[in-house]
Amino acid sequence: MAAEKGEKKMSKRSTARQKGRDRGQMQHRSAIHDLLRVPRLRLFMAILCTIALTFGMGNWAADMKEPVQAAETEPAMGALCAAEYYGHGWTDWVPDNSPLFVSGSYPTAFRAALSNQPEGSTGTIQYEVNVSGSGWTGTCENGQTAGMEGGEMPLEGIRVWLNGSIAELYDVFTRVLTDGQWSDWAVNGSEAGEVGVGKHIDGIRIAVVKKGEQPAETASTVDPSRPMVALTFDDGPGRFDAQILGALESVGGHATFFMVGNRVGGHADLVQRMAADGCELGNHSWNHDNFSKIPAAAIQNSVQQTNSAIQSAAGSPATVVRPPYGATGGSCMQALGAMGYAAVLWRIDTLDWKTRNADQTVNTVLSQVRDGDIILMHSIYQQSADAASRIIPELVNRGFQLVTVTELANARGGMVPGAKYGAFHQ
């Protein structure tokens, strides 16, 4: 009984204390409510709340673990072209600003079309060719055949232009390969080729660009009278490419990145940055395939699949190809030549993949480099990126221009599809 009386007294005291706390809280809330009636104080409290929310959102954003994906870019309009080569038949469609060529043959007929034409625009791509012994054909457009399909007489010249509303927004450039040399660009219907002098076209290249712009190869600021080298980076893209690009950007230099196709989709932002910086997008097969050990059809499929991935990421396909391992045996050269590509090899092999030693890589390059060299490195190792960060400014200090493979080739006579190139020395 005594225990029960004690518990009742304790309960009464607890109830009394709770009532007291409730009255205090009500008085406190009432006081705050009264204070907030003052306009200045209400404004001050609003500012404090805004600051607190800002810091809170900032901390929340900093804790986010998922990477931000780059916004998808609208595919650029471009030209597609194909040709019938004597003794070979029709080639596959070749994408914008890519070489159309078949080793050991010449074109007898030609077709062109447009890809990614803007919705709501009007017009077509139109063209005519000059057939040896027959002269200029009539105008064809959008995939129609110009020339002598199934014939034997070669093409000597070509004209390509746009019409409709797209002609007001875009220019089309055309160049041809004759006697192992690429011509200058002809624009908007100007004649490309040497007509009536007994020479025929071997290769064709067509590029569509927005008004006021130039195809990638004509945008170069390379001075052919000054020494130059082409730094090349294989096996990416990957997380260390950003460091290499930063070093190039700091000196205004270019390089060529030979990319493995199945890695491209996961690093689309870096591929876009390469293209925006004026670097060259190179093809290094879909899965680092040994081209000397697989049939021609598999080689071409690997190259095309990689080109599609690069085009999806950057809006344009690769312009050069490097066979993995430098392996050019078997069907490799025939397959690449049929697609209009040369095989880009190298003169200086840093062996950075093997040594994983930045000092050794730096010494290998700087002790051997000479004008016209193509230098092989890899972008998937931290040590290689560290070496590139030291090599790049030092080459510039020594007076070298840092150029892409194509810029180097164009300054020294160009590349012929189906051939191999490891350097361009004068």
C-alpha angles and dihedrals in degrees: 000000000000089000091052092050089050092051092050091051090049091049092051091051092048091050091050092050091049091051089051093052091048091052089049093051091048091050090048092050090046090052092050090047090052092048092051088058087073105091096217093050091049090053091049092051091049091054091049091052091050092052092048092050092048093053091044093053091046092054091046092052091049090056094055109115102189114093118241111252119228114249113259113254123223109251111252121240112255145166127260121200140181134178140197109236121203110260092004109065129217120344124221117267110280118213128239117301093004124124120256109206143138117200115241096010142075135225121260099175137022142202133186136184140167129253126203095008108186114261112256094020123123133215141061141236110262130191148165133196135211111233116204109255094008106060129216120353126220121273118285130184145191102007100333116139118254116191134020109323107206090010133125104222114102129231116254101181145006138202124196129181143155130236138189123036093327089065088064092054105033141043125209120216125198132189132172137206114235126169091350095307129105114226125230115272116278113206135212102348099333114142118265116195138035106279123197098010099096097262127121134203118259100179140014133206126185129185131183117203137169117270111281094021130103132220112267095260095052094050090072121120093197115146105216091201093063128072117264141180134194116227111201129192122199138199100026165106096143143131095285093059089081091063092049092047090050091055091049092047091053091062100029092247132151133216138177120247114202102203133199106232099224090058097052100080093057093053103037092138091060092048089052090050091051091053093044090052092055094252119144122253110224132191118233098171129270099275104009088275121189101238093195091064103046131067124263093256091055091048092052092046091051091050094046094047090051092047090053091053092048092047091050090052101041107016095249135064128242115286098201136037131214115189110227113257087012085272109162102159129110113025095339102106095040091051094047093044091052088055092049097254134127121210111253111210128159146244100211116050108189093191085216090151089062105038099037085199118131094196092053092048092050092049093048092055100040095045094051109028120123137166113292098021126146109213123205120216135145128236100205098079128075091219091056092051090049090050092048090052088060099037096051099060092039093054089051090049088054091055101258122142111225105223140164121259091254093049089051092046094048091051090053104043105290135258129283117217113250094029131106126237129189099160142356106223121174 
